[in-house]
Amino acid sequence: MNSIFLRIYGGMLAVLVLVAVLGVLSLHLVNEIRAGQHRERLAQGTFSLMADNLAQQNAVERTRSLVIWERLLGVPLDVQPLSAFTLDGSQRARLYRDLVVVEKTGPHAARVLRRVGHEDLLLVAEVKQISEQLARATLYLLADELVRYPVTEQQARLAQLRRDKGFGFDVALQRIERAALDDDQRRRVEEGDTVMALGRDGDSIQVFSGLSGSPWVLEIGPLYQLNPYPPQLLVLIAFLGLCLIGLVVYLLVRQLERRVSGLEVAATRIAQGSLDTRVPAGDADSVGRLAEAFNGMAEHLQRSLTMQRELVRAVSHELRTPVARLRFGLEMIESASTEQARAKHLAGMDGDIQDLDKLVDEMLTYARLEQGAPALHFQVVDLDALLARVIDELAPLRAEVRVLRGECHGLDGGGAWVEAEPRYLHRALQNLVRNAMRHAEGEVRLSYQLGQERCRIDVEDDGPGIPEGMWDRIFTPFTRLDDSRTRASGGHGLGLSIVRRIIYWHGGRARVERSAALGGACFSLSWPREQPRD
């Protein structure tokens, strides 16, 4: 048992290590996705401005614009057909939605793609590193667009550009005196220079540029550098997560170990002979179901051993009478003075031997059926033929009792067929008829009823019947009644037990009640007409 839980704990450790590795890979993937999204946000607005401007220009103007933008950005720019690139479905979808596609080509390098207007042409930029040149180019493009509008309309036009081009950072126009600039920076802006200032938080930058002939200052930012999740954070989160998972799993396995240990102790007690040992089975989980199955096994084992002891006692009692008669017969043969007396005692001994043989046969049959389901080969059985055969076999055994066929109800045009094991069903019906003939006064009647799904065979007699209080006990092995059905009528009390077990393996049941037609006992066998296929 301990080795099993050691293997469980080892498996837990392997799972925790696997979780840690998956956590590292997941963090790396998240950082890669965040970096890609960050690059796309920075490039979206600037490259949308350039691509839309190119869409409104002819070939000569495009060439001149690309030369100017290359000098501003410090990166090569080109216009190439869409078919020159191998793109997946999501990238094509982004391009047709007028979004940029950023493909990482190195540790700090990337290729930026943006569709030019509604043409199948792409603006292509090979960016080695996004720096302040991107901000300068953005300022140039925005200023070039805004100076075409009156001063009073520049604020509205900038807001429209920011909304339409999808800038991933703030762009604004404000008075120079309100800009977050010191005196030297303000002077440089007034002189037409572009100024980059460190943000208040210390981890961002802002870019300022004045507009020619306008009181406004164009401000971009703050621009933040992507801060990937640090490995130290991953280690801490993974450590805390693994500790929590390990604690939860340990508590669960510890509880499982206690419950399984209880099963082990109960099994040991049963092996030592304490058959009334049971385990609590309150939960509905797998261990609870195991406990229920264990208790069911223990109850079946206890019942089987109790029945075995009763069988041993009953068999010893049953064997004592014929053995005693045989011993008496031997003594009488020795003292017999005539051949006629000797023949009489020999005939009695032969009957006792036949009685012993029948007892052993019934005991062996019952033992085989009690051990488990025998090899049943279900076949189509004609009930009319079965009843006729049993009547022909048993009717001559007791001349004063008539064995007749009663009212039989089958299906219209379907025949009186059922699926059963022919040999065992024949044995069960024989046992019922023999039992009825032993106690009948003058008549035994056999009948059947067929339905669409089930069938039933009834065996009735006109004997004294069985008290209602004994209906449930009559199928117990070696059970006899103290009134009219006594030992003098013959039998060993196993026939009805064999009947019950045979019909049980057919998926049916055997029961007894009072016969409405004859007044005696009525034994009934009921089982499905069609047996399940393997």
C-alpha positions in Angstrom: 0.0 0.0 0.0 2.8 2.4 0.9 4.6 1.7 -2.4 1.4 2.7 -4.3 1.2 6.0 -2.5 4.9 6.6 -3.1 4.3 6.2 -6.8 1.3 8.6 -6.5 3.6 11.2 -4.8 6.2 10.6 -7.4 3.6 11.2 -10.1 2.5 14.4 -8.3 6.1 15.7 -8.3 6.4 14.9 -12.1 3.2 16.8 -12.7 4.4 19.8 -10.7 7.6 19.9 -12.7 5.6 19.7 -15.9 3.4 22.5 -14.7 6.5 24.7 -14.0 7.9 24.0 -17.5 4.6 24.8 -19.1 4.5 28.0 -17.0 7.9 29.1 -18.4 6.8 28.4 -21.9 3.5 30.2 -21.4 5.2 33.3 -20.0 7.6 33.3 -23.0 4.6 33.0 -25.4 2.7 35.8 -23.6 5.7 38.1 -23.8 6.1 37.4 -27.5 2.4 38.2 -28.1 2.6 41.4 -26.1 5.7 42.5 -28.0 4.0 41.9 -31.3 1.0 43.8 -30.3 3.2 46.6 -28.9 5.0 46.9 -32.3 1.8 47.0 -34.2 0.3 49.7 -32.0 3.4 51.9 -32.5 3.5 51.4 -36.3 -0.2 51.5 -37.0 -0.8 55.3 -37.2 2.4 56.3 -38.9 2.3 53.7 -41.6 -1.4 54.3 -42.2 -0.6 57.9 -42.9 2.1 57.1 -45.3 0.1 54.3 -47.1 -3.0 56.6 -47.5 -0.9 59.4 -48.8 0.7 57.0 -51.3 -2.7 55.9 -52.5 -3.5 59.5 -53.6 -0.2 60.0 -55.5 1.1 59.0 -58.9 4.3 57.0 -59.5 6.6 60.0 -59.6 5.1 61.5 -56.4 5.3 58.1 -54.7 9.0 57.8 -55.4 9.7 61.3 -54.1 7.7 60.7 -50.9 9.4 57.3 -50.2 12.8 59.0 -50.5 11.8 61.7 -48.0 10.3 59.2 -45.6 13.3 57.0 -45.8 15.5 59.9 -44.8 13.2 60.7 -41.9 12.8 57.2 -40.6 16.3 55.9 -41.5 14.8 52.7 -42.8 14.4 51.4 -46.4 10.8 51.8 -47.8 9.3 50.2 -50.9 6.0 49.4 -52.5 5.6 45.8 -53.7 2.7 43.7 -54.9 0.8 41.7 -52.3 1.5 38.5 -54.3 5.2 38.8 -53.5 4.7 37.8 -49.8 3.6 34.5 -48.2 0.9 35.5 -45.7 -1.4 33.4 -43.6 -5.2 34.0 -43.4 -5.1 36.2 -40.3 -2.4 38.5 -41.8 -4.3 38.9 -45.0 -7.4 39.7 -43.0 -5.5 42.4 -41.0 -4.2 44.0 -44.2 -7.7 44.1 -45.8 -9.0 45.8 -42.7 -6.3 48.6 -43.2 -4.2 47.4 -40.3 -0.5 46.9 -40.3 1.3 43.5 -40.1 4.6 43.4 -38.2 6.8 40.3 -38.9 9.7 39.8 -36.5 12.9 39.2 -38.5 15.5 39.5 -35.7 15.9 40.2 -32.0 15.1 43.9 -32.6 14.3 43.9 -36.3 10.9 43.6 -38.0 9.2 43.9 -41.4 6.2 46.3 -41.4 3.5 45.8 -44.1 0.6 48.1 -44.8 -1.8 47.9 -47.8 -1.8 51.0 -50.1 -5.4 52.2 -50.5 -7.6 49.6 -52.2 -4.9 48.2 -54.4 -3.1 44.9 -54.0 0.1 46.8 -53.2 2.0 46.9 -49.9 4.1 49.5 -48.3 7.1 47.6 -47.0 9.5 48.8 -44.3 12.5 46.9 -43.0 12.8 48.4 -39.5 16.0 47.6 -37.6 15.0 49.2 -34.4 12.1 51.5 -33.6 13.6 54.7 -32.2 13.0 58.4 -32.0 13.1 58.5 -35.8 9.6 56.9 -35.9 8.3 59.7 -33.7 10.0 62.4 -35.9 8.5 60.9 -39.0 5.1 60.8 -37.3 5.4 64.5 -36.4 6.4 65.4 -40.0 3.5 63.5 -41.5 1.0 65.0 -39.0 2.3 68.5 -39.4 2.2 68.1 -43.2 -1.5 67.1 -42.9 -2.5 69.8 -40.4 -1.0 72.8 -42.1 -3.4 72.3 -44.9 -6.3 73.4 -42.6 -7.1 76.6 -40.8 -5.8 77.0 -37.3 -9.4 76.8 -35.9 -9.9 73.4 -37.6 -6.6 71.8 -36.7 -7.8 70.3 -33.4 -10.8 68.6 -35.0 -8.7 67.3 -37.9 -6.1 65.8 -35.5 -8.8 64.1 -33.6 -10.2 62.7 -36.9 -6.7 61.4 -37.9 -6.1 59.8 -34.6 -9.5 58.0 -34.8 -9.2 57.0 -38.5 -5.6 56.0 -38.6 -5.6 54.0 -35.4 -2.7 55.6 -33.5 -1.5 53.4 -30.7 -0.3 56.4 -28.7 -1.6 59.9 -27.8 -1.3 62.8 -30.2 -2.5 66.2 -29.2 -2.3 70.0 -30.0 -1.8 72.4 -27.2 -0.5 75.9 -26.5 3.3 76.1 -26.0 3.0 77.6 -22.6 0.9 74.6 -21.4 3.4 72.0 -22.7 5.5 70.1 -20.2 8.7 71.8 -21.4 11.5 73.7 -19.6 12.7 77.1 -20.9 15.5 75.6 -23.2 13.1 73.1 -24.7 10.5 75.7 -25.3 13.0 77.9 -27.0 14.1 75.0 -29.3 10.4 74.3 -30.2 9.9 78.0 -31.1 12.9 77.8 -33.3 11.3 74.9 -35.2 13.3 72.1 -33.7 11.9 68.8 -32.6 12.3 68.1 -28.8 12.2 64.8 -27.0 11.5 65.0 -23.2 11.5 62.3 -20.6 8.1 61.6 -19.1 7.3 62.4 -15.5 7.3 58.7 -14.6 10.8 58.3 -16.0 10.0 55.3 -18.2 8.4 57.1 -21.2 9.2 59.9 -23.6 7.3 62.7 -25.2 8.0 64.4 -28.5 7.1 68.0 -29.2 7.2 70.0 -32.5 5.8 73.4 -33.4 3.5 74.0 -36.3 4.5 76.6 -38.9 2.2 79.6 -38.8 0.2 78.2 -35.8 0.2 78.8 -32.1 -0.1 75.1 -31.5 2.5 72.6 -30.4 2.1 69.1 -31.7 2.7 66.6 -28.9 3.2 62.8 -29.3 3.3 60.4 -26.3 4.0 59.4 -23.8 5.6 56.5 -25.6 6.4 53.6 -23.4 8.9 50.8 -23.9 7.5 47.3 -23.6 8.4 45.8 -20.3 8.1 42.0 -20.6 7.1 40.0 -17.5 10.4 39.3 -15.7 11.6 35.7 -15.1 11.7 36.5 -11.3 8.0 37.2 -11.4 7.4 33.8 -13.1 9.6 32.0 -10.6 7.6 33.6 -7.7 4.2 32.9 -9.3 5.3 29.4 -10.3 6.6 28.7 -6.8 3.5 29.9 -5.0 1.3 28.1 -7.5 3.2 24.8 -7.2 3.1 25.1 -3.4 -0.7 25.7 -3.5 -1.2 22.8 -5.9 1.1 20.6 -4.0 -0.7 21.3 -0.7 -4.2 20.7 -2.2 -3.0 17.5 -3.9 -1.3 16.3 -0.7 -4.5 16.9 1.3 -6.6 15.0 -1.3 -4.1 12.1 -1.5 -3.8 12.0 2.3 -7.5 11.7 2.7 -7.6 9.1 -0.1 -4.8 7.2 1.7 -6.7 7.2 5.0 -9.9 5.9 3.3 -8.0 3.2 1.3 -6.1 2.2 4.5 -9.6 1.7 6.1 -10.4 -0.7 3.2 -7.1 -2.5 3.8 -7.8 -2.9 7.5 -11.4 -4.2 6.8 -10.1 -6.7 4.2 -7.5 -8.0 6.8 -10.3 -8.4 9.4 -12.5 -10.3 6.9 -9.5 -12.5 6.1 -9.1 -13.3 9.8 -12.7 -14.4 10.0 -14.6 -11.3 11.1 -17.2 -11.5 8.3 -19.4 -8.7 9.7 -16.7 -6.0 9.1 -17.9 -3.2 7.0 -16.5 0.2 5.9 -18.3 3.6 5.7 -19.4 4.5 2.2 -21.0 7.9 2.5 -19.3 9.7 -0.4 -20.3 9.3 -4.0 -16.7 9.5 -5.4 -14.7 6.5 -6.8 -13.5 5.5 -3.3 -17.1 5.6 -2.0 -18.2 3.4 -4.9 -15.3 1.1 -4.1 -16.4 1.0 -0.5 -20.0 0.1 -1.5 -18.6 -2.6 -3.8 -16.4 -3.9 -0.9 -19.4 -4.0 1.5 -21.4 -5.8 -1.2 -18.6 -8.3 -1.6 -18.4 -8.8 2.2 -22.1 -9.3 2.5 -22.1 -11.8 -0.4 -19.1 -13.6 1.2 -20.8 -13.7 4.6 -24.1 -14.9 3.1 -22.3 -17.5 1.0 -20.3 -18.9 3.9 -23.4 -18.9 6.1 -25.3 -20.8 3.4 -22.3 -23.2 3.0 -22.4 -24.0 6.7 -26.2 -24.5 6.5 -25.7 -26.8 3.5 -23.0 -28.8 5.3 -25.3 -29.3 8.3 -28.3 -30.0 6.1 -26.3 -32.5 3.9 -25.0 -34.3 7.0 -28.6 -34.6 8.3 -29.9 -35.7 4.9 -27.2 -38.4 4.5 -27.7 -39.8 8.0 -31.2 -41.3 7.3 -30.4 -43.3 4.1 -27.0 -44.4 5.6 -28.7 -45.6 8.7 -31.3 -47.5 6.7 -28.5 -49.1 4.7 -26.7 -50.2 7.8 -30.0 -51.6 9.2 -30.6 -53.3 5.8 -27.1 -55.0 6.0 -27.8 -56.2 9.5 -31.1 -57.6 8.5 -29.6 -59.4 5.5 -27.2 -61.1 7.7 -30.0 -62.3 9.9 -32.5 -63.1 7.1 -33.5 -66.7 7.1 -35.2 -66.9 3.7 -34.4 -65.7 0.2 -37.6 -63.8 0.1 -36.7 -61.7 3.2 -33.2 -61.1 1.8 -34.6 -59.9 -1.5 -36.9 -57.5 0.3 -34.1 -56.0 2.3 -31.9 -55.7 -0.9 -34.7 -53.9 -2.7 -35.0 -51.5 0.2 -31.2 -50.9 0.2 -31.3 -50.3 -3.6 -34.0 -47.6 -3.0 -31.8 -46.0 -0.4 -28.9 -46.0 -2.8 -31.0 -44.4 -5.5 -32.1 -41.8 -2.9 -28.5 -41.0 -2.1 -27.7 -40.8 -5.8 -30.5 -38.3 -6.4 -29.3 -36.3 -3.4 -25.8 -36.1 -4.7 -27.0 -35.2 -8.2 -29.1 -32.3 -6.8 -26.3 -31.1 -4.6 -23.8 -31.0 -7.5 -26.3 -29.2 -9.7 -27.1 -26.7 -7.0 -23.4 -26.1 -6.3 -22.6 -25.5 -10.0 -25.4 -23.0 -10.2 -24.5 -21.2 -7.0 -20.8 -20.8 -8.0 -21.7 -18.5 -11.0 -23.4 -18.4 -14.3 -22.9 -21.6 -16.2 -22.1 -21.6 -19.9 -25.7 -20.9 -21.1 -26.3 -21.4 -24.8 -29.6 -19.8 -25.4 -31.8 -21.2 -28.2 -35.3 -20.9 -29.5 -37.5 -23.3 -27.5 -41.1 -24.3 -28.4 -43.1 -24.2 -25.2 -45.8 -26.5 -26.6 -43.2 -29.2 -27.3 -41.5 -28.6 -23.9 -44.7 -29.1 -21.9 -45.7 -32.2 -23.9 -42.2 -33.7 -23.3 -42.4 -33.2 -19.5 -45.9 -34.5 -19.3 -44.9 -37.7 -21.3 -41.9 -38.2 -19.0 -43.5 -37.7 -15.6 -47.2 -38.6 -16.0 -46.5 -42.4 -15.7 -44.6 -42.1 -12.4 -47.7 -41.7 -10.3 -50.8 -43.2 -11.8 -53.2 -41.7 -9.3 -52.2 -38.1 -10.3 -53.2 -36.8 -13.7 -50.7 -34.4 -15.3 -52.6 -32.2 -17.8 -52.1 -29.2 -20.0 -54.1 -26.2 -18.9 -55.1 -23.0 -20.9 -52.1 -21.7 -22.9 -52.1 -18.2 -24.3 -49.6 -17.4 -27.1 -49.2 -14.6 -29.6 -51.5 -14.5 -32.7 -49.6 -16.2 -35.5 -46.3 -15.9 -33.7 -45.9 -19.4 -32.3 -45.1 -20.4 -28.7 -41.4 -19.8 -28.9 -39.0 -18.3 -26.3 -35.3 -18.0 -26.0 -33.8 -20.1 -23.2 -31.2 -22.8 -22.4 -33.1 -25.9 -23.3 -31.5 -28.3 -20.9 -31.7 -26.1 -17.8 -35.3 -25.0 -18.6 -36.3 -28.6 -19.0 -34.7 -29.4 -15.6 -36.5 -26.5 -13.9 -39.9 -27.5 -15.3 -39.2 -31.2 -14.3 -38.5 -30.2 -10.7 -41.7 -28.1 -10.5 -43.8 -30.9 -11.9 -42.2 -33.6 -9.6 -42.7 -31.3 -6.6 -46.4 -30.8 -7.6 -47.0 -34.5 -8.2 -45.6 -35.4 -4.7 -48.2 -33.2 -3.0 -51.1 -33.3 -5.4 -54.2 -35.3 -4.5 -55.3 -36.0 -8.1 -54.3 -33.4 -10.6 -51.3 -31.3 -11.8 -51.9 -28.7 -14.5 -49.3 -27.0 -16.8 -49.9 -23.8 -18.7 -48.1 -20.8 -20.2 -48.7 -17.2 -21.2 -46.7 -15.3 -23.8 -46.5 -11.5 -24.1 -44.5 -9.3 -26.5 -41.5 -9.1 -24.1 -41.9 -11.7 -21.4 -43.3 -15.2 -20.9 -44.6 -17.2 -17.9 -45.0 -20.9 -17.2 -47.4 -22.0 -14.4 -47.5 -25.4 -12.6 -50.5 -25.9 -10.4 -51.7 -28.7 -8.1 -54.8 -29.6 -6.1 -52.8 -30.4 -2.9 -52.9 -28.6 0.5 -50.9 -25.6 -0.8 -48.2 -23.6 0.9 -48.9 -21.2 3.7 -48.4 -17.6 2.6 -45.8 -17.0 5.3 -43.6 -19.6 3.7 -43.8 -18.3 0.1 -40.4 -16.5 0.4 -38.7 -19.3 2.2 -39.8 -22.2 0.1 -37.0 -21.6 -2.5 -34.3 -21.8 0.2 -32.1 -25.0 0.1 -33.3 -27.9 2.3 -36.5 -26.1 3.3 -39.5 -28.3 4.1 -42.9 -27.6 5.6 -44.1 -29.1 8.8 -47.6 -29.8 7.7 -48.8 -31.7 4.6 -45.6 -31.3 2.7 -43.5 -33.5 5.0 -40.4 -35.7 4.6 -42.7 -38.6 4.0 -43.6 -37.2 0.6 -40.0 -37.5 -0.6 -37.5 -35.0 -1.9 -34.5 -33.3 -0.4 -35.4 -29.6 -0.4 -33.1 -28.7 -3.2 -35.3 -28.9 -6.3 -37.0 -25.6 -5.8 -33.6 -23.9 -5.1 -32.3 -25.2 -8.4 -35.4 -23.9 -10.1 -34.9 -20.4 -8.6 -31.2 -20.3 -9.6 -31.9 -21.5 -13.2 -34.5 -18.9 -13.9 -32.3 -16.3 -12.2 -29.6 -16.9 -14.9 -32.3 -16.4 -17.5 -32.9 -12.9 -16.2 -36.2 -13.9 -14.6 -37.7 -14.9 -11.2 -39.6 -17.8 -9.6 -42.5 -17.3 -7.3 -45.3 -19.2 -5.6 -48.9 -18.4 -4.7 -52.2 -20.2 -4.2 -53.8 -21.7 -7.3 -57.2 -20.1 -8.1 -58.2 -23.0 -10.3 -57.2 -26.1 -8.3 -56.8 -24.6 -4.7 -53.3 -25.9 -4.1 -50.0 -24.3 -4.9 -49.2 -22.5 -8.1 -45.5 -22.1 -9.0 -44.7 -19.6 -11.8 -41.5 -19.0 -13.9 -41.3 -15.6 -15.6 -38.4 -14.4 -17.8 -37.7 -12.3 -20.9 -38.6 -13.9 -24.2 -35.5 -12.6 -25.9 -32.1 -12.9 -24.2 -29.4 -10.3 -24.5 -26.6 -11.0 -27.1 -22.9 -10.7 -26.2 
